[in-house]
Amino acid sequence: MNFFAGIYCCFLLLLPLLLCSCDATKHPFKASVQKKEILIYCGTTMLQPIMELSAIIKEEHDCVVKVSCGGSSHLAKSVEVNKIGELFFPESVVYIHMLQEKGLITETVDVGYNEVALFVRKGNPKNVKADLMELMRPELQVAIGANNAGAIGKATQICLTKKGIYDDVSRKALFLTTDSKGLVQALRKNKVDAVLNWRAVGHIRGNDQHIDEICLPREKTLYQKLTMGLLACSKNPELGQYFF
């Protein structure tokens, strides 16, 4: 018993030293400065250029860049609910205005335009012509974006309403998608023959191997500004402004 009692006493004497040696606040690796971080909400169509710019910013400024990608409507709701992040880059300026009215965006910059275009499967096997009325062909399987989900859905609604066929095309559509990515996949997987999507989609790496654009007359399509906004909740606005 004396032997075990001696071991116990030694343990009690060494315990403070053991606790000090395990103190995380004194660990040499904890002394390093944490990198600054920015969060970008990005519409599906612009993901590729944003990722390329992010790589440059990360290297030049030794920071962490996170990107949340998806339908513009869902991204806007995320900003409104979570109130975190630096930049908001939707596929339509409509969502910029929406967040500006709620005081969630402090600065904006126009970086280009988005244009609605008609796309078909590679080689245009159904001989779709450069006319929105082609979407009404009975034998043509089509898909369009949902007007309550993403920017392309709202733009499609405007474009087809001007033509007077939005309701008819909506009823005829095989299905509705939440964003531009879903429309591309519908063509790539041969689920449909034609879709309306952002013109920039045809230039995204890899898509041109599976889809073709049918060039619509300028007066028959729809242009919308591409605008980037700096969020009021930004913790590192100086880094966010490097994208402007």
N, C-alpha and C positions, 0 to 999 in steps of 0.2 A: 504493500500500500504506500510506503514511503517513496518508493521509486516513481509511482504514478503521480503522487502528490508533488514531487519535484518537477516532473514534466509539465504538470498543470501550472505551477508557479512560473516556470520559464516561459510558457506560452503567454501568460498574462503580461509578463514584462516585455515581451517582443511585440505584442499586439499593436501598441501605438506606432511602432516603427513600420509594421506591415501596412497599417492604414495610411500612413503618410506616403509610403512608396507607391500606393495605388491611387493617390489623389489625382483625378483626371485634369484638374486645373493646373497641375505642375508638370504635366506630360509635355515633353519637348515638341511633339507634333501639334499640340493645341496652340502653340505660339504663333503659327502661321496665320496671316490675314485672310479672311474669307473673301472670295471673289464676289464682285458685284454681279447682280443677276437681273435680266430683263425678260419680260414675257410679252410675246406678240400674238395677237388674235388675227389669224390670216384666213381669208377666203380660199377655197380649194384651188381655184384657177391660178392664183398668184403664189402658190406654195414653192414652186421650183426657184423662181428668182429670189424669194425671201430667204430660202435656205442658203443660196449662194452668197447673198449679202451677209447673212448671219455668220458664215464661216470667216468672212473678211473681218467683220467687227470683232469676233472672238479672238482672232489672231492679233489684231492691231491694238485692242484695248484689254486683253487678258481678262475677259468677263465670260459669264455663262448666258447663253441665249436659248430660251425655251420658246417653242412655237405651238400654239393650239390652233389646229386647222379643222374647218368644217363649214357648214352652211352659215351664211351671214346672219340669218335670223337667230339661230342658236347661239352664235358667238356674241351677238348683241345682248342677248338675255344673260349670258354668262358674265359679261362685263357688268351689267346692271345689278346682278345678284351678288357676285363675289367682290366687286370693287377692288380688284388687284390687277396689276399688269401695267405695261408702258405704252403699247401701241395697238391700235385697232385698224385693220386693213380689210374692209369688206369688199365684196364684188360689186357693190352699188353704193353711190353716195347717199342714197335714201337712208341707210342705216347710220351713216355719219350724222346726218341731220337729226335723226331720232335721238342719238345720245347727246348731241349738242344741246337740244331742248331740255334735257334732264341735267345739264351741267356736268356731264361726265367726260367731255372732251375740251381741252384748253387751246390746242393749236391744230391746224390742218395744213396739208400740202397736196396739190393735185399732181399725180405722177403719170397720168395717161388716160386712156379711154378703153372701155369694154364695149364690144359690139355683138349683137345677137346674130347668129349665123345658122344656116341649115346644114346639117351633117348627115351623111349616109354611110353604109358599110363600104369598105374598100372596093373600088372598082364600080361602084354604083350599079349593082346587079338589077335593081328595079327601075333603072333609067329615070330617076327623079329629076325633074326640071327645076330651074331657078325661079320658083314661084311658090309662095306660101300656100296657095290653093292646092298644091300637090298633097298637102297633109290631109286633105279631105278625100283623096282617092280611096275607094272602098277596100281595095285589096292591099293597101299599104299599111303595115303595122307601125304605129308611132308611139313615142313616149314624150312627155313634157315634164317640166319642173312644177312642183306644187307651189301655188302662189302664196302660201302661208308658211313656207319653210326656208327658202333660199332666195338669193337675189335673181338667179336665172328664172325662177318661177314667176316672180313679179314682173320681170322684163318681158317674159313670154306673154303674160296676160296683157300687158300694154300693147305689144306688137300685134297680137292676133285680134285684140279688141278693135284696133284701128282698121283691121281688115274685115271685121264683122264676123269672125269665125271662131272666137275663143271658146264659147260655150259648146259649139259643135265638136271642135277638136278635143276639148276636155272629155266629153262623153265618149268620143271615139277612141281616145288613147288607151292603149293596152294597160298602162299603169302610170302613176306619177312618181317622181323621184324627189328627194329632199335637196339635192345639190347637183352641180355640174359633173362631178365624178360618177354619180349614179347613171347619168345619161350616157357618158362615155362607155361605161361597162355594159349598158344595154345593147349598144352597137357592137362592141368587141365580142360579146357572147352570143351574137346573132339572135337576140331576143326580139329586136325590132329592126325596121328598115330605115327609119329616119327620125331625127330628133332636132329640136332647136336648142342651141347651146351657145356659150360664149365663144367668139371666134378664136380667142387666145388658146382655147383647149386644143385646137388642131396643131398648135406649135409646141405643145408639151412633149418632151422627149418620149418617144415610143408610140404615141397615139397616131402619128402619121403613117404608121405601118398597118393600121387597122381601120382608119376612118378617112373619108374624103369630105371636103367642104364643097357645097354647091353655092357658088357666089351669088348672093341676092343683090338686086339693084339697090344702090345707096338709099334711095327714097323709100324703100320697102322694109328697111331694117331699123334697128334702134341703137343709138349710141348713149352711153352713160359714162360720166367721169369716174375715174379711179382715184379715190382720195384716201390718204392715210391720216389718222388722227392720233394726237398725243393725249393719253388718258390723264384725267385730273388726279387719279389715285396713284400715279407713277411714283415710285420710290427713287428711281434713277432716271429722271427726265433728260439729263445731259447725255446719257447713252442712247436713249430713245431718239433724240434729235439727230443722231448720226445717220439715221435712215432717211431723214428728210432731204 
